[in-house]
């Protein structure tokens, strides 16, 4: 099973983007899916999680601005990012509970 992340791009501060993470196989039985990000020169950091139940958890830095959802029929997890800030600039990665990582998608937020 592979994960394909997409949806990154360049956006102005205050704007929105929606990232997608699509599995090559079914993930209806996957316990959870995570999003991480890595800014230039910094360590990878946790963004959020969606459980198979649909429950979500977020890092304090994105809480209230980012929303994770999943569509089992499309085998896709989404990261809706609103009110983006320059400090959100990073490469965003998805990861399954089987410790499979997507290749990353770059998000750049200009001030």
Order of alpha helices (4+ residues) and beta strands (2+ residues): beta-beta-beta-beta-beta-beta-beta-beta-beta-beta
